[in-house]
């Protein structure tokens, strides 16, 4: 015998449920009647409003693999949200360049999401300056890092390269990771990379040291020496780059054990891009009248 639901036996519950049902039917009928003209003919449904474009801003590289990787990221984002217009613009070296992408959008609203892992000159100066010279009503999102979703992607890339996925006692005793990033003279990127290293250390249960390919210290060799001095001889290089390129390849060549691939079109990266888009747009909508696409 099925036990009775005490809520369903309450007359107030039945009245509330009936009211909700009647409201739902009334709303549905009203929506359908709007499509009927005074002559009785069926009107066409109004077209759905298009949300602001997401402009993915990549750095650009002389390595042809970088452009292929960035295009794969764009396609991954489109798969997750097919109705969203997604465009690509590069800061330098690859086409389409960001000014051309923004010019093609005219005076529409767009959210610019940097495919960059930290604050620096490009995020703080170059992208805003390019947006200001364009006709687009640009909303600028923060860079991708640091964020726990990047930790998920870094972990998966390490496992793909050969890092043990389970609880390996030997790895926990002698293993470590160097989180290899591009490097910058600005302090903000280094602070973000350090936070990402801490996220990854918590995920792996081993020390993770940030290191840099240029413009900052410690270098990858210096980080490797520091870990060896602590008895950590089974060290992996985690590539903290969004796409292949010269600096990522130089870091990988210094790995004493394994080196992971750049983040690329990992699903977590695509989800993070959409998260940055949504948060930036929501912040704008909270201070402006509700637009047609909401």
C-alpha positions in Angstrom: 0.0 0.0 0.0 1.4 3.4 -1.0 1.9 5.8 1.9 -0.1 9.0 1.6 1.7 12.3 1.1 0.7 14.6 4.0 1.0 17.6 1.7 -1.4 16.2 -0.9 -4.0 15.6 1.9 -3.9 19.3 2.8 -6.7 21.2 1.1 -4.5 24.3 0.8 -2.0 22.2 -1.1 -4.7 21.0 -3.5 -5.9 24.6 -4.0 -2.4 25.9 -4.7 -1.8 23.1 -7.2 -5.1 23.8 -9.0 -4.2 27.5 -9.2 -0.8 26.7 -10.6 -2.3 24.4 -13.2 -4.9 27.0 -14.3 -2.3 29.7 -14.5 -0.1 27.5 -16.7 -3.1 26.7 -19.0 -4.1 30.4 -19.2 -0.5 31.4 -20.0 -0.2 28.8 -22.7 -3.5 29.9 -24.3 -2.6 33.5 -24.2 0.7 32.8 -25.9 -1.1 30.9 -28.7 -3.8 33.6 -29.1 -1.1 36.2 -29.7 -0.3 34.3 -32.9 -3.9 34.7 -34.2 -4.6 37.9 -36.2 -8.0 39.7 -35.9 -9.1 38.0 -39.2 -8.5 34.6 -37.7 -5.3 33.8 -39.6 -2.2 32.4 -37.8 0.6 34.9 -37.4 4.2 33.8 -37.7 6.0 33.5 -34.4 8.3 36.4 -33.7 12.0 35.5 -34.3 14.0 34.8 -31.2 16.4 37.7 -30.2 20.0 37.0 -30.8 22.2 37.3 -27.7 25.4 39.4 -27.7 28.3 37.7 -29.5 31.1 36.0 -27.6 34.4 37.2 -29.0 37.2 34.8 -28.1 40.4 36.8 -28.0 43.5 34.6 -28.7 47.1 35.7 -28.6 48.2 34.4 -32.0 51.3 32.3 -32.8 53.7 31.5 -35.6 53.1 27.8 -34.8 50.3 26.6 -37.1 49.1 24.2 -34.4 48.1 27.1 -32.3 45.5 28.4 -34.8 44.1 24.9 -35.3 43.8 24.5 -31.5 42.0 27.8 -31.0 39.6 27.0 -33.8 38.9 23.7 -32.0 38.1 25.7 -28.8 35.7 27.9 -30.7 33.9 24.8 -32.1 33.7 23.3 -28.6 32.1 26.4 -27.3 29.6 26.4 -30.2 28.7 22.8 -29.4 27.9 23.7 -25.8 25.7 26.7 -26.8 24.6 26.5 -30.4 22.4 29.6 -30.3 25.3 31.8 -29.2 27.2 33.7 -31.9 30.9 32.9 -31.3 33.6 34.8 -33.1 37.4 34.7 -33.0 39.9 37.5 -33.0 43.7 37.5 -32.5 45.9 40.1 -30.8 48.7 39.4 -33.4 50.2 37.0 -35.9 47.1 35.1 -36.8 43.9 36.0 -38.7 41.3 37.1 -38.1 42.8 39.9 -36.1 40.7 41.4 -33.3 40.1 44.8 -35.0 38.7 43.0 -38.1 36.4 40.8 -36.0 35.1 43.7 -34.1 34.6 45.8 -37.2 32.5 43.1 -38.7 30.1 43.1 -35.7 29.3 46.8 -36.3 27.7 48.7 -33.4 26.3 45.6 -31.7 27.1 44.5 -28.1 29.8 41.8 -27.7 31.5 40.1 -24.7 35.2 39.8 -25.2 36.7 36.8 -23.4 40.5 36.5 -23.5 41.8 33.1 -24.2 44.6 34.0 -21.8 45.5 32.6 -18.4 46.2 35.7 -16.4 46.1 39.5 -16.1 48.9 41.3 -18.0 49.5 43.9 -20.7 47.2 42.2 -23.2 44.3 42.0 -20.8 44.9 45.3 -19.1 45.8 47.5 -22.0 45.9 46.0 -25.5 42.4 44.4 -25.6 40.6 47.4 -24.1 42.4 49.8 -26.4 41.4 47.8 -29.5 37.8 47.6 -28.2 37.7 51.3 -27.7 38.7 52.0 -31.3 36.0 49.7 -32.6 32.3 50.4 -33.1 31.3 47.5 -30.9 29.7 48.1 -27.5 32.3 45.9 -25.8 32.0 44.2 -22.4 35.4 42.9 -21.3 35.6 39.6 -19.4 38.5 38.7 -17.1 41.1 36.2 -18.3 40.5 32.5 -17.8 42.8 32.0 -14.8 43.0 31.3 -12.1 39.9 29.0 -11.8 39.2 25.5 -10.5 38.0 24.4 -14.0 41.6 25.0 -15.2 42.8 22.6 -12.5 40.4 20.0 -13.9 41.9 20.4 -17.4 45.5 20.4 -16.1 44.9 17.2 -14.2 43.3 15.5 -17.2 46.2 16.5 -19.4 48.7 15.1 -16.9 46.9 11.8 -16.7 46.8 11.7 -20.5 50.6 12.1 -20.5 51.1 9.2 -18.0 50.5 10.6 -14.5 48.9 7.8 -12.4 45.2 8.5 -12.0 44.9 6.5 -8.7 46.5 6.8 -5.3 50.1 6.0 -6.1 52.2 5.9 -2.8 55.5 6.1 -4.7 54.3 9.2 -6.6 53.1 10.9 -3.4 56.5 10.3 -1.8 58.9 11.2 -4.7 56.7 12.9 -7.3 56.1 16.6 -8.0 54.9 18.9 -10.8 56.4 22.0 -12.4 53.5 24.2 -13.6 55.2 25.8 -16.6 53.8 29.2 -17.8 54.8 31.8 -20.3 55.8 34.5 -17.7 55.3 38.2 -17.4 57.0 41.2 -15.8 53.7 42.2 -14.3 53.0 40.8 -10.8 49.3 39.8 -11.4 50.1 36.9 -13.7 52.6 35.4 -11.3 50.0 35.6 -8.4 47.4 33.9 -10.6 49.8 31.1 -11.6 50.8 30.6 -8.0 47.1 30.1 -7.1 46.7 27.6 -9.9 49.7 25.7 -8.7 48.1 25.5 -5.2 44.8 24.3 -6.7 46.7 21.6 -8.6 48.8 20.6 -5.6 45.6 20.0 -3.7 44.2 17.9 -6.5 47.3 15.8 -6.9 48.6 15.5 -3.4 52.2 16.4 -4.4 54.2 19.7 -4.5 53.5 21.9 -7.5 55.9 24.7 -8.2 55.2 27.4 -10.8 57.9 28.2 -13.3 58.3 30.4 -16.3 59.6 30.3 -19.8 60.5 34.0 -19.9 60.4 37.3 -18.1 59.9 35.9 -14.6 61.5 33.5 -12.1 62.0 30.8 -11.2 62.8 29.2 -14.6 61.8 25.6 -15.3 65.4 24.3 -14.7 65.5 26.2 -11.4 62.2 24.8 -10.2 63.4 21.3 -11.2 66.6 21.7 -9.1 64.6 23.0 -6.1 62.3 19.9 -6.2 65.3 17.6 -6.6 66.9 19.1 -3.5 63.7 18.2 -1.6 64.0 14.5 -2.8 61.4 14.9 -5.5 63.0 13.2 -8.5 59.9 12.0 -10.4 58.8 15.3 -11.8 56.2 16.1 -14.5 55.9 19.3 -16.5 52.3 20.6 -16.6 51.9 22.9 -19.6 50.0 26.0 -18.4 49.5 27.2 -22.0 46.2 27.5 -23.9 47.7 26.2 -27.2 51.0 24.8 -28.6 53.8 27.2 -29.4 57.5 27.9 -29.0 57.5 28.6 -25.3 55.3 25.6 -24.5 57.6 23.3 -26.5 60.7 24.7 -24.8 59.3 23.9 -21.4 58.2 20.4 -22.4 61.7 19.5 -23.7 63.1 20.1 -20.2 60.8 17.5 -18.5 62.8 14.8 -16.7 59.9 12.5 -16.9 56.6 13.4 -18.6 55.2 16.6 -20.0 51.5 17.3 -20.6 50.0 18.9 -23.6 48.6 22.5 -23.5 45.1 22.9 -22.3 43.6 23.3 -25.8 40.0 22.4 -26.4 39.5 20.6 -23.1 35.8 20.6 -22.2 36.5 22.4 -18.9 38.1 25.2 -20.9 35.0 25.6 -23.0 32.8 25.6 -19.9 35.0 28.3 -18.3 34.8 30.5 -21.4 31.0 30.4 -21.2 31.2 31.0 -17.5 33.2 34.2 -18.1 30.8 35.3 -20.8 27.7 34.7 -18.6 29.2 36.4 -15.5 30.3 39.4 -17.5 26.9 39.8 -19.2 25.0 39.3 -15.9 27.1 42.1 -14.3 26.2 44.4 -17.2 22.5 43.5 -17.0 22.4 44.1 -13.3 23.2 47.8 -13.9 21.1 48.3 -17.1 17.5 48.0 -18.3 16.5 44.5 -19.4 17.4 44.0 -23.1 15.5 42.1 -25.7 17.6 39.0 -25.6 17.1 38.4 -21.9 
